Amino acid sequence: MLAASIRLVHADQTNATSAPAGFPVHIRVDASKPLGELKPIWRMFGADEPNYATMKNGRKLIGELGALKPGDVFFRAHNLLCSGDGTPALKWGSTGVYREDADGKPIYDWTILDRIFDTYRENGVRPYAQIGFMPEALSTHPQPYQHHWTPTAKYNEIVTGWAYPPKDYAKWSELVFQWVKHCVERYGRAEVERWYWEVWNEANGSYWKAKPEEFHKLHDYAIDGVRRALPTARVGGPDSAGPGGKWTRDFIEHCLRGTNYATGKTGTPLDFVAFHAKGSPVFTNGHVRMGIANQLRAINDGFAIVASYPELKRAPIVIGE
């Protein structure tokens, strides 16, 4: 029998001069009575910059992550659909998958994106594929497009043409359809069925420059593209900043009972629900304090939102960041 004593102090009061003394908590563990297998839930990683995956140190890191348990590690990267030549930069990435000719006809180029996903698969990692952001040729506000953010700049300076809705939703859906179709042809149906597909990142924050209803439309058209290419694909969202509160509830309500913008039918497939719980880290006394209390509070609130919908009782919950 193992026993441990822990003294708890409220995380928000650790720097207060009059903080309470806390209270003792006793934990007893009977190692002779196993309760069952502990499912590995921390095999999800991600980054802003997708292009680093194909560089020397990026490949090394992806390999180390994949070695944790090959085939059961997932990686989520931003900027997979951004326009550009694939040159990495801080909080930026690009693949140049989409452009248009003089007549406005789409031209697709999967070269850079293939290198990224090939690197994942060669190292035992599977994509948690984020559908975003908006290619320059599709954006309703294409200029300026690539940001040049630095750590000393205001964070909202990263928000440029990639953060806006498409000028043509049919072309947006077709881009996603062609992408997923290409992945099925390249990696095989059975493989791609094991991936996760979600739309955008933290659309309840600065990453999305339109109303929530417009995001529902973006999401519907993207998911329709995924499912047209692979009807058995695993799709979900919304990967909100924090649990999302009313914003996330409105999204779930739309997916469960709303009118689908792309199909005109009721509802949008929702195989999993995803939100973020970062914990509000702060730099104090020469180190980063992660803010575990805030993180656990966000997780609890997010779980409560999902639990309030009986239809989602068996839906996996993904804490994407």
C-alpha positions as a Markdown table, in Angstrom:
| # | Residue | x | y | z |
|---|---|---|---|---|
| 1 | Met | 0.0 | 0.0 | 0.0 |
| 2 | Leu | 1.4 | 3.4 | -1.0 |
| 3 | Ala | 0.4 | 6.6 | 0.7 |
| 4 | Ala | 1.2 | 10.2 | 0.0 |
| 5 | Ser | 0.4 | 13.5 | 1.7 |
| 6 | Ile | -0.1 | 16.6 | -0.4 |
| 7 | Arg | -0.7 | 20.2 | 0.8 |
| 8 | Leu | -3.0 | 22.1 | -1.5 |
| 9 | Val | -3.0 | 25.9 | -2.0 |
| 10 | His | -5.4 | 27.6 | -4.4 |
| 11 | Ala | -3.3 | 28.3 | -7.5 |
| 12 | Asp | -4.7 | 31.8 | -7.9 |
| 13 | Gln | -3.4 | 32.7 | -4.4 |
| 14 | Thr | 0.2 | 31.4 | -4.6 |
| 15 | Asn | 1.6 | 34.9 | -5.0 |
| 16 | Ala | -0.7 | 36.6 | -2.5 |
| 17 | Thr | 0.9 | 37.9 | 0.7 |
| 18 | Ser | -2.0 | 36.7 | 2.8 |
| 19 | Ala | -2.5 | 33.3 | 1.2 |
| 20 | Pro | -4.2 | 30.7 | 3.3 |
| 21 | Ala | -2.2 | 27.8 | 4.7 |
| 22 | Gly | -4.0 | 25.3 | 2.5 |
| 23 | Phe | -5.2 | 21.9 | 3.6 |
| 24 | Pro | -3.8 | 18.4 | 3.6 |
| 25 | Val | -4.9 | 15.7 | 1.2 |
| 26 | His | -4.1 | 12.0 | 1.8 |
| 27 | Ile | -3.9 | 9.7 | -1.2 |
| 28 | Arg | -3.7 | 5.9 | -0.7 |
| 29 | Val | -2.9 | 3.6 | -3.6 |
| 30 | Asp | -3.3 | -0.2 | -3.4 |
| 31 | Ala | -1.0 | -1.4 | -6.1 |
| 32 | Ser | -2.1 | -5.0 | -5.5 |
| 33 | Lys | -5.6 | -4.3 | -7.0 |
| 34 | Pro | -5.4 | -3.2 | -10.6 |
| 35 | Leu | -8.6 | -1.6 | -11.9 |
| 36 | Gly | -7.8 | -2.1 | -15.6 |
| 37 | Glu | -5.7 | -0.7 | -18.5 |
| 38 | Leu | -4.9 | 3.0 | -18.4 |
| 39 | Lys | -5.6 | 4.3 | -21.9 |
| 40 | Pro | -2.9 | 6.5 | -23.3 |
| 41 | Ile | -4.5 | 9.9 | -23.9 |
| 42 | Trp | -1.4 | 12.2 | -24.2 |
| 43 | Arg | -0.3 | 11.2 | -27.7 |
| 44 | Met | -1.4 | 14.4 | -29.4 |
| 45 | Phe | 1.0 | 17.1 | -30.5 |
| 46 | Gly | 1.0 | 20.1 | -32.7 |
| 47 | Ala | 2.7 | 23.3 | -34.1 |
| 48 | Asp | 2.0 | 26.5 | -35.9 |
| 49 | Glu | 4.6 | 25.8 | -38.5 |
| 50 | Pro | 3.9 | 22.8 | -40.7 |
| 51 | Asn | 7.1 | 23.1 | -42.8 |
| 52 | Tyr | 9.5 | 22.5 | -40.0 |
| 53 | Ala | 8.4 | 18.8 | -40.1 |
| 54 | Thr | 10.4 | 18.2 | -43.3 |
| 55 | Met | 13.6 | 19.9 | -42.0 |
| 56 | Lys | 16.4 | 18.0 | -40.3 |
| 57 | Asn | 15.5 | 18.7 | -36.7 |
| 58 | Gly | 11.8 | 18.6 | -37.5 |
| 59 | Arg | 12.1 | 15.1 | -38.9 |
| 60 | Lys | 14.1 | 14.1 | -35.8 |
| 61 | Leu | 11.4 | 15.4 | -33.5 |
| 62 | Ile | 8.6 | 13.8 | -35.5 |
| 63 | Gly | 10.5 | 10.5 | -35.3 |
| 64 | Glu | 10.9 | 10.8 | -31.5 |
| 65 | Leu | 7.1 | 11.4 | -31.1 |
| 66 | Gly | 6.2 | 8.6 | -33.4 |
| 67 | Ala | 8.4 | 6.2 | -31.5 |
| 68 | Leu | 6.2 | 6.7 | -28.4 |
| 69 | Lys | 3.8 | 4.2 | -30.1 |
| 70 | Pro | 4.0 | 4.0 | -33.8 |
| 71 | Gly | 0.6 | 4.5 | -35.4 |
| 72 | Asp | -1.1 | 5.9 | -32.3 |
| 73 | Val | 0.5 | 9.3 | -32.3 |
| 74 | Phe | -1.2 | 12.3 | -33.9 |
| 75 | Phe | 0.1 | 15.7 | -35.0 |
| 76 | Arg | -1.9 | 18.8 | -35.6 |
| 77 | Ala | -0.4 | 21.7 | -37.6 |
| 78 | His | -1.7 | 25.1 | -38.6 |
| 79 | Asn | -1.4 | 26.7 | -42.1 |
| 80 | Leu | -1.7 | 23.5 | -44.1 |
| 81 | Leu | -3.7 | 25.3 | -46.9 |
| 82 | Cys | -1.9 | 28.7 | -46.8 |
| 83 | Ser | -0.5 | 30.1 | -50.0 |
| 84 | Gly | 3.3 | 30.3 | -50.3 |
| 85 | Asp | 6.4 | 28.4 | -51.3 |
| 86 | Gly | 6.8 | 26.4 | -48.1 |
| 87 | Thr | 9.4 | 28.7 | -46.5 |
| 88 | Pro | 8.9 | 28.4 | -42.7 |
| 89 | Ala | 8.7 | 31.4 | -40.4 |
| 90 | Leu | 7.6 | 32.2 | -36.9 |
| 91 | Lys | 3.9 | 31.2 | -36.5 |
| 92 | Trp | 3.6 | 30.8 | -40.2 |
| 93 | Gly | 3.7 | 28.1 | -42.8 |
| 94 | Ser | 2.5 | 27.5 | -46.3 |
| 95 | Thr | 2.0 | 24.7 | -48.9 |
| 96 | Gly | 0.8 | 26.5 | -52.0 |
| 97 | Val | -1.8 | 23.9 | -52.6 |
| 98 | Tyr | -4.3 | 26.3 | -54.3 |
| 99 | Arg | -4.1 | 29.0 | -57.0 |
| 100 | Glu | -6.3 | 29.9 | -59.9 |
| 101 | Asp | -5.5 | 30.5 | -63.6 |
| 102 | Ala | -6.4 | 33.7 | -65.5 |
| 103 | Asp | -10.0 | 32.3 | -66.0 |
| 104 | Gly | -10.4 | 31.6 | -62.3 |
| 105 | Lys | -10.1 | 27.9 | -62.6 |
| 106 | Pro | -8.5 | 26.1 | -59.6 |
| 107 | Ile | -5.0 | 24.7 | -59.9 |
| 108 | Tyr | -4.0 | 22.2 | -57.1 |
| 109 | Asp | -0.5 | 21.4 | -56.1 |
| 110 | Trp | 0.0 | 18.8 | -53.3 |
| 111 | Thr | 3.8 | 18.7 | -53.5 |
| 112 | Ile | 4.7 | 20.4 | -50.3 |
| 113 | Leu | 1.7 | 19.0 | -48.4 |
| 114 | Asp | 2.7 | 15.5 | -49.5 |
| 115 | Arg | 6.2 | 16.0 | -48.1 |
| 116 | Ile | 4.7 | 17.0 | -44.7 |
| 117 | Phe | 2.3 | 14.1 | -44.4 |
| 118 | Asp | 4.9 | 11.6 | -45.8 |
| 119 | Thr | 7.2 | 12.7 | -43.0 |
| 120 | Tyr | 4.5 | 12.0 | -40.5 |
| 121 | Arg | 3.7 | 8.5 | -41.8 |
| 122 | Glu | 7.3 | 7.5 | -42.3 |
| 123 | Asn | 7.8 | 8.2 | -38.6 |
| 124 | Gly | 4.8 | 6.5 | -37.2 |
| 125 | Val | 2.7 | 9.7 | -36.8 |
| 126 | Arg | -0.8 | 10.2 | -38.2 |
| 127 | Pro | -2.3 | 13.6 | -39.2 |
| 128 | Tyr | -4.9 | 15.3 | -37.1 |
| 129 | Ala | -5.7 | 17.3 | -40.2 |
| 130 | Gln | -6.6 | 20.9 | -39.7 |
| 131 | Ile | -8.5 | 22.3 | -42.7 |
| 132 | Gly | -7.1 | 25.8 | -42.9 |
| 133 | Phe | -6.3 | 28.4 | -43.5 |
| 134 | Met | -7.7 | 30.3 | -46.4 |
| 135 | Pro | -5.6 | 30.3 | -49.6 |
| 136 | Glu | -4.9 | 33.8 | -51.0 |
| 137 | Ala | -6.8 | 33.2 | -54.2 |
| 138 | Leu | -9.9 | 32.3 | -52.3 |
| 139 | Ser | -9.8 | 34.9 | -49.5 |
| 140 | Thr | -12.4 | 37.7 | -49.5 |
| 141 | His | -9.6 | 40.0 | -48.1 |
| 142 | Pro | -6.4 | 38.6 | -49.7 |
| 143 | Gln | -4.1 | 41.6 | -48.9 |
| 144 | Pro | -2.0 | 41.7 | -46.9 |
| 145 | Tyr | -1.6 | 37.9 | -46.8 |
| 146 | Gln | 1.5 | 36.6 | -45.1 |
| 147 | His | 2.2 | 38.3 | -41.8 |
| 148 | His | 5.7 | 39.0 | -40.4 |
| 149 | Trp | 5.0 | 38.7 | -36.7 |
| 150 | Thr | 7.7 | 38.9 | -34.1 |
| 151 | Pro | 7.5 | 38.2 | -30.3 |
| 152 | Thr | 7.6 | 42.0 | -29.6 |
| 153 | Ala | 4.6 | 42.7 | -31.8 |
| 154 | Lys | 1.0 | 42.7 | -30.8 |
| 155 | Tyr | -0.5 | 39.2 | -31.3 |
| 156 | Asn | -3.3 | 40.3 | -33.5 |
| 157 | Glu | -0.8 | 41.4 | -36.1 |
| 158 | Ile | -0.7 | 37.7 | -37.3 |
| 159 | Val | -4.2 | 38.1 | -38.6 |
| 160 | Thr | -4.1 | 38.8 | -42.3 |
| 161 | Gly | -5.8 | 37.5 | -45.5 |
| 162 | Trp | -5.6 | 33.9 | -44.4 |
| 163 | Ala | -8.2 | 34.5 | -41.6 |
| 164 | Tyr | -11.1 | 35.5 | -43.8 |
| 165 | Pro | -14.0 | 33.5 | -45.4 |
| 166 | Pro | -13.8 | 32.3 | -49.0 |
| 167 | Lys | -15.1 | 34.3 | -51.8 |
| 168 | Asp | -16.6 | 31.2 | -53.2 |
| 169 | Tyr | -17.9 | 28.4 | -50.9 |
| 170 | Ala | -18.2 | 25.9 | -53.8 |
| 171 | Lys | -14.5 | 26.3 | -54.6 |
| 172 | Trp | -13.7 | 26.0 | -50.9 |
| 173 | Ser | -15.6 | 22.7 | -50.6 |
| 174 | Glu | -14.1 | 21.4 | -53.8 |
| 175 | Leu | -10.5 | 22.2 | -52.5 |
| 176 | Val | -11.2 | 20.1 | -49.4 |
| 177 | Phe | -12.8 | 17.3 | -51.6 |
| 178 | Gln | -9.7 | 17.2 | -53.9 |
| 179 | Trp | -7.4 | 17.2 | -50.9 |
| 180 | Val | -9.0 | 14.3 | -49.1 |
| 181 | Lys | -9.5 | 12.4 | -52.4 |
| 182 | His | -5.7 | 12.9 | -53.1 |
| 183 | Cys | -4.9 | 11.6 | -49.6 |
| 184 | Val | -7.0 | 8.5 | -50.1 |
| 185 | Glu | -5.3 | 7.8 | -53.4 |
| 186 | Arg | -1.9 | 8.3 | -51.9 |
| 187 | Tyr | -2.2 | 6.7 | -48.5 |
| 188 | Gly | -5.1 | 4.3 | -48.9 |
| 189 | Arg | -8.7 | 4.4 | -47.7 |
| 190 | Ala | -8.1 | 2.3 | -44.6 |
| 191 | Glu | -5.2 | 4.6 | -43.5 |
| 192 | Val | -7.1 | 7.9 | -44.0 |
| 193 | Glu | -10.1 | 6.6 | -42.2 |
| 194 | Arg | -7.9 | 6.6 | -39.0 |
| 195 | Trp | -7.1 | 10.3 | -39.3 |
| 196 | Tyr | -9.0 | 13.2 | -37.7 |
| 197 | Trp | -10.3 | 16.0 | -39.8 |
| 198 | Glu | -11.4 | 19.4 | -38.3 |
| 199 | Val | -11.9 | 22.9 | -39.7 |
| 200 | Trp | -9.8 | 25.9 | -38.7 |
| 201 | Asn | -8.3 | 26.9 | -35.3 |
| 202 | Glu | -9.9 | 28.8 | -32.5 |
| 203 | Ala | -12.5 | 30.5 | -34.7 |
| 204 | Asn | -14.0 | 32.0 | -31.5 |
| 205 | Gly | -10.9 | 34.2 | -31.3 |
| 206 | Ser | -8.8 | 36.3 | -33.6 |
| 207 | Tyr | -8.1 | 33.5 | -36.1 |
| 208 | Trp | -11.5 | 34.0 | -37.8 |
| 209 | Lys | -12.5 | 37.4 | -39.1 |
| 210 | Ala | -16.2 | 36.8 | -39.5 |
| 211 | Lys | -19.3 | 36.0 | -37.5 |
| 212 | Pro | -19.9 | 32.6 | -35.8 |
| 213 | Glu | -22.7 | 31.8 | -38.3 |
| 214 | Glu | -20.2 | 32.3 | -41.1 |
| 215 | Phe | -17.9 | 29.8 | -39.4 |
| 216 | His | -20.7 | 27.3 | -39.4 |
| 217 | Lys | -21.0 | 27.8 | -43.1 |
| 218 | Leu | -17.2 | 27.4 | -43.6 |
| 219 | His | -17.3 | 24.2 | -41.5 |
| 220 | Asp | -20.3 | 22.7 | -43.3 |
| 221 | Tyr | -18.9 | 23.2 | -46.7 |
| 222 | Ala | -15.5 | 21.8 | -45.6 |
| 223 | Ile | -16.9 | 18.7 | -44.0 |
| 224 | Asp | -19.2 | 18.1 | -47.0 |
| 225 | Gly | -16.0 | 18.1 | -49.1 |
| 226 | Val | -14.4 | 15.6 | -46.7 |
| 227 | Arg | -17.3 | 13.3 | -46.7 |
| 228 | Arg | -17.9 | 13.4 | -50.4 |
| 229 | Ala | -14.3 | 12.2 | -50.9 |
| 230 | Leu | -14.4 | 9.7 | -48.0 |
| 231 | Pro | -17.9 | 9.0 | -46.5 |
| 232 | Thr | -16.3 | 7.2 | -43.6 |
| 233 | Ala | -13.9 | 9.9 | -42.7 |
| 234 | Arg | -13.7 | 10.9 | -39.0 |
| 235 | Val | -14.8 | 14.6 | -38.7 |
| 236 | Gly | -15.4 | 17.0 | -35.9 |
| 237 | Gly | -14.5 | 20.2 | -34.2 |
| 238 | Pro | -14.5 | 23.1 | -33.4 |
| 239 | Asp | -11.1 | 23.3 | -31.7 |
| 240 | Ser | -12.2 | 26.4 | -29.9 |
| 241 | Ala | -10.0 | 28.7 | -27.7 |
| 242 | Gly | -10.9 | 27.4 | -24.3 |
| 243 | Pro | -14.1 | 25.4 | -23.8 |
| 244 | Gly | -15.9 | 28.2 | -25.8 |
| 245 | Gly | -19.0 | 28.6 | -23.7 |
| 246 | Lys | -22.0 | 29.8 | -25.7 |
| 247 | Trp | -19.9 | 29.9 | -28.9 |
| 248 | Thr | -19.2 | 26.1 | -28.6 |
| 249 | Arg | -22.8 | 25.4 | -27.6 |
| 250 | Asp | -24.1 | 27.2 | -30.7 |
| 251 | Phe | -21.7 | 25.3 | -32.9 |
| 252 | Ile | -22.8 | 21.9 | -31.4 |
| 253 | Glu | -26.5 | 23.0 | -31.7 |
| 254 | His | -25.9 | 23.8 | -35.4 |
| 255 | Cys | -24.2 | 20.4 | -36.0 |
| 256 | Leu | -26.9 | 18.4 | -34.2 |
| 257 | Arg | -30.1 | 20.3 | -35.2 |
| 258 | Gly | -29.3 | 23.2 | -37.6 |
| 259 | Thr | -29.7 | 23.4 | -41.3 |
| 260 | Asn | -26.5 | 22.4 | -43.1 |
| 261 | Tyr | -25.3 | 25.3 | -45.3 |
| 262 | Ala | -23.8 | 22.9 | -47.9 |
| 263 | Thr | -26.4 | 20.2 | -48.1 |
| 264 | Gly | -29.6 | 21.9 | -47.0 |
| 265 | Lys | -30.3 | 18.9 | -44.7 |
| 266 | Thr | -30.5 | 18.8 | -40.9 |
| 267 | Gly | -27.2 | 18.6 | -39.1 |
| 268 | Thr | -23.5 | 18.2 | -39.8 |
| 269 | Pro | -21.5 | 15.1 | -38.9 |
| 270 | Leu | -19.8 | 15.4 | -35.5 |
| 271 | Asp | -17.7 | 12.3 | -34.7 |
| 272 | Phe | -15.7 | 14.0 | -32.0 |
| 273 | Val | -15.7 | 17.3 | -30.1 |
| 274 | Ala | -12.5 | 19.3 | -29.7 |
| 275 | Phe | -11.5 | 22.3 | -27.6 |
| 276 | His | -8.3 | 23.9 | -26.1 |
| 277 | Ala | -7.2 | 24.2 | -22.5 |
| 278 | Lys | -3.9 | 26.0 | -22.2 |
| 279 | Gly | -4.1 | 27.1 | -18.6 |
| 280 | Ser | -3.1 | 30.8 | -19.0 |
| 281 | Pro | 0.7 | 30.3 | -18.4 |
| 282 | Val | 2.6 | 33.3 | -17.0 |
| 283 | Phe | 6.3 | 34.0 | -16.6 |
| 284 | Thr | 7.1 | 34.6 | -12.9 |
| 285 | Asn | 10.2 | 34.4 | -10.8 |
| 286 | Gly | 12.4 | 33.3 | -13.8 |
| 287 | His | 10.2 | 30.4 | -15.0 |
| 288 | Val | 6.9 | 29.7 | -16.7 |
| 289 | Arg | 4.0 | 28.8 | -14.4 |
| 290 | Met | 1.6 | 26.7 | -16.5 |
| 291 | Gly | -1.6 | 27.6 | -14.6 |
| 292 | Ile | -2.8 | 24.1 | -13.9 |
| 293 | Ala | -5.9 | 25.4 | -12.1 |
| 294 | Asn | -7.1 | 27.3 | -15.1 |
| 295 | Gln | -6.4 | 24.4 | -17.4 |
| 296 | Leu | -8.4 | 22.0 | -15.2 |
| 297 | Arg | -11.2 | 24.5 | -15.0 |
| 298 | Ala | -11.3 | 24.8 | -18.8 |
| 299 | Ile | -11.3 | 21.0 | -19.2 |
| 300 | Asn | -14.1 | 20.6 | -16.6 |
| 301 | Asp | -16.2 | 23.3 | -18.3 |
| 302 | Gly | -15.6 | 21.8 | -21.8 |
| 303 | Phe | -16.5 | 18.3 | -20.6 |
| 304 | Ala | -19.7 | 19.7 | -19.0 |
| 305 | Ile | -20.7 | 21.3 | -22.3 |
| 306 | Val | -20.3 | 18.0 | -24.2 |
| 307 | Ala | -22.0 | 16.0 | -21.4 |
| 308 | Ser | -25.1 | 18.2 | -21.7 |
| 309 | Tyr | -25.9 | 16.7 | -25.1 |
| 310 | Pro | -27.1 | 13.1 | -24.9 |
| 311 | Glu | -26.3 | 12.6 | -28.6 |
| 312 | Leu | -22.6 | 13.1 | -27.8 |
| 313 | Lys | -22.4 | 10.6 | -25.0 |
| 314 | Arg | -20.0 | 8.3 | -26.9 |
| 315 | Ala | -18.2 | 11.0 | -28.9 |
| 316 | Pro | -14.5 | 11.3 | -28.1 |
| 317 | Ile | -13.3 | 14.6 | -26.7 |
| 318 | Val | -10.0 | 16.0 | -28.0 |
| 319 | Ile | -8.1 | 18.6 | -26.1 |
| 320 | Gly | -6.3 | 19.9 | -29.2 |
| 321 | Glu | -4.0 | 22.4 | -27.4 |
